[in-house]
Amino acid sequence: MLSEIVSNAVEHGSGPADAIGMLIEADEVRLRVQVDQVGSVSGVHLVDPHFVALTVRGQGLRIVEALADSWGTGEPDRNVWFEFRA
Protein backbone atom coordinates (compact mmCIF):
# COMPACT_ATOMS: atom_id res chain seq x y z
CA MET A 1 0.00 0.00 0.00
CA LEU A 2 2.85 2.36 0.79
CA SER A 3 4.50 1.45 -2.49
CA GLU A 4 1.26 2.30 -4.33
CA ILE A 5 0.87 5.79 -2.91
CA VAL A 6 4.59 6.58 -3.28
CA SER A 7 4.49 5.37 -6.89
CA ASN A 8 1.45 7.56 -7.55
CA ALA A 9 3.23 10.58 -6.09
CA VAL A 10 6.24 9.96 -8.33
CA GLU A 11 4.19 9.28 -11.45
CA HIS A 12 1.51 11.94 -11.11
CA GLY A 13 3.26 14.69 -9.16
CA SER A 14 4.76 17.69 -10.87
CA GLY A 15 7.68 18.19 -8.49
CA PRO A 16 10.94 16.24 -8.35
CA ALA A 17 10.84 12.75 -6.89
CA ASP A 18 13.02 13.89 -3.98
CA ALA A 19 10.25 16.32 -2.98
CA ILE A 20 8.13 13.42 -1.72
CA GLY A 21 7.78 13.10 2.03
CA MET A 22 6.38 10.38 4.23
CA LEU A 23 4.83 10.52 7.68
CA ILE A 24 4.08 7.42 9.73
CA GLU A 25 2.25 7.79 13.03
CA ALA A 26 1.26 5.03 15.40
CA ASP A 27 -0.34 4.82 18.79
CA GLU A 28 -2.39 2.26 20.71
CA VAL A 29 -5.42 2.55 18.41
CA ARG A 30 -4.20 3.39 14.91
CA LEU A 31 -1.40 3.36 12.36
CA ARG A 32 -1.49 6.21 9.84
CA VAL A 33 0.75 6.41 6.76
CA GLN A 34 0.83 9.60 4.70
CA VAL A 35 2.78 10.49 1.56
CA ASP A 36 3.16 14.16 0.61
CA GLN A 37 4.06 15.50 -2.84
CA VAL A 38 5.50 19.02 -3.04
CA GLY A 39 3.97 20.85 -5.99
CA SER A 40 0.66 20.25 -7.66
CA VAL A 41 -0.50 16.75 -8.48
CA SER A 42 -3.23 15.53 -10.72
CA GLY A 43 -6.45 14.81 -8.86
CA VAL A 44 -6.39 11.68 -6.72
CA HIS A 45 -9.35 9.49 -7.60
CA LEU A 46 -10.47 5.93 -8.04
CA VAL A 47 -10.54 4.78 -11.64
CA ASP A 48 -13.90 3.69 -13.05
CA PRO A 49 -14.02 -0.12 -12.60
CA HIS A 50 -15.33 -0.56 -16.16
CA PHE A 51 -12.21 1.19 -17.47
CA VAL A 52 -9.98 -0.86 -15.16
CA ALA A 53 -11.26 -4.05 -16.80
CA LEU A 54 -9.67 -2.86 -20.03
CA THR A 55 -6.21 -2.20 -18.58
CA VAL A 56 -3.78 -3.56 -15.99
CA ARG A 57 -3.19 -0.06 -14.60
CA GLY A 58 -5.36 2.00 -12.30
CA GLN A 59 -6.22 -0.55 -9.63
CA GLY A 60 -3.82 0.52 -6.88
CA LEU A 61 -6.09 2.88 -4.96
CA ARG A 62 -8.87 0.28 -5.09
CA ILE A 63 -6.48 -2.09 -3.29
CA VAL A 64 -5.67 0.62 -0.73
CA GLU A 65 -9.40 1.24 -0.25
CA ALA A 66 -10.10 -2.49 0.19
CA LEU A 67 -7.31 -3.14 2.72
CA ALA A 68 -7.22 0.04 4.81
CA ASP A 69 -9.75 0.92 7.49
CA SER A 70 -9.85 4.41 5.98
CA TRP A 71 -7.96 6.44 3.40
CA GLY A 72 -8.16 9.85 1.76
CA THR A 73 -6.42 12.93 0.47
CA GLY A 74 -5.55 16.25 2.03
CA GLU A 75 -4.28 19.71 1.20
CA PRO A 76 -6.12 19.58 -2.11
CA ASP A 77 -4.62 16.39 -3.47
CA ARG A 78 -1.09 17.07 -2.18
CA ASN A 79 -1.08 14.04 0.07
CA VAL A 80 -2.63 10.61 0.27
CA TRP A 81 -3.01 8.70 3.53
CA PHE A 82 -4.38 5.44 4.86
CA GLU A 83 -5.07 4.13 8.34
CA PHE A 84 -5.42 0.87 10.18
CA ARG A 85 -7.25 0.78 13.51
CA ALA A 86 -6.74 -1.68 16.35
C-alpha positions as CSV (number, residue, x, y, z in Angstrom):
1,M,0.0,0.0,0.0
2,L,2.8,2.4,0.8
3,S,4.5,1.4,-2.5
4,E,1.3,2.3,-4.3
5,I,0.9,5.8,-2.9
6,V,4.6,6.6,-3.3
7,S,4.5,5.4,-6.9
8,N,1.4,7.6,-7.5
9,A,3.2,10.6,-6.1
10,V,6.2,10.0,-8.3
11,E,4.2,9.3,-11.5
12,H,1.5,11.9,-11.1
13,G,3.3,14.7,-9.2
14,S,4.8,17.7,-10.9
15,G,7.7,18.2,-8.5
16,P,10.9,16.2,-8.4
17,A,10.8,12.7,-6.9
18,D,13.0,13.9,-4.0
19,A,10.2,16.3,-3.0
20,I,8.1,13.4,-1.7
21,G,7.8,13.1,2.0
22,M,6.4,10.4,4.2
23,L,4.8,10.5,7.7
24,I,4.1,7.4,9.7
25,E,2.2,7.8,13.0
26,A,1.3,5.0,15.4
27,D,-0.3,4.8,18.8
28,E,-2.4,2.3,20.7
29,V,-5.4,2.5,18.4
30,R,-4.2,3.4,14.9
31,L,-1.4,3.4,12.4
32,R,-1.5,6.2,9.8
33,V,0.8,6.4,6.8
34,Q,0.8,9.6,4.7
35,V,2.8,10.5,1.6
36,D,3.2,14.2,0.6
37,Q,4.1,15.5,-2.8
38,V,5.5,19.0,-3.0
39,G,4.0,20.9,-6.0
40,S,0.7,20.3,-7.7
41,V,-0.5,16.8,-8.5
42,S,-3.2,15.5,-10.7
43,G,-6.5,14.8,-8.9
44,V,-6.4,11.7,-6.7
45,H,-9.3,9.5,-7.6
46,L,-10.5,5.9,-8.0
47,V,-10.5,4.8,-11.6
48,D,-13.9,3.7,-13.1
49,P,-14.0,-0.1,-12.6
50,H,-15.3,-0.6,-16.2
51,F,-12.2,1.2,-17.5
52,V,-10.0,-0.9,-15.2
53,A,-11.3,-4.0,-16.8
54,L,-9.7,-2.9,-20.0
55,T,-6.2,-2.2,-18.6
56,V,-3.8,-3.6,-16.0
57,R,-3.2,-0.1,-14.6
58,G,-5.4,2.0,-12.3
59,Q,-6.2,-0.5,-9.6
60,G,-3.8,0.5,-6.9
61,L,-6.1,2.9,-5.0
62,R,-8.9,0.3,-5.1
63,I,-6.5,-2.1,-3.3
64,V,-5.7,0.6,-0.7
65,E,-9.4,1.2,-0.3
66,A,-10.1,-2.5,0.2
67,L,-7.3,-3.1,2.7
68,A,-7.2,0.0,4.8
69,D,-9.8,0.9,7.5
70,S,-9.8,4.4,6.0
71,W,-8.0,6.4,3.4
72,G,-8.2,9.8,1.8
73,T,-6.4,12.9,0.5
74,G,-5.6,16.2,2.0
75,E,-4.3,19.7,1.2
76,P,-6.1,19.6,-2.1
77,D,-4.6,16.4,-3.5
78,R,-1.1,17.1,-2.2
79,N,-1.1,14.0,0.1
80,V,-2.6,10.6,0.3
81,W,-3.0,8.7,3.5
82,F,-4.4,5.4,4.9
83,E,-5.1,4.1,8.3
84,F,-5.4,0.9,10.2
85,R,-7.2,0.8,13.5
86,A,-6.7,-1.7,16.4
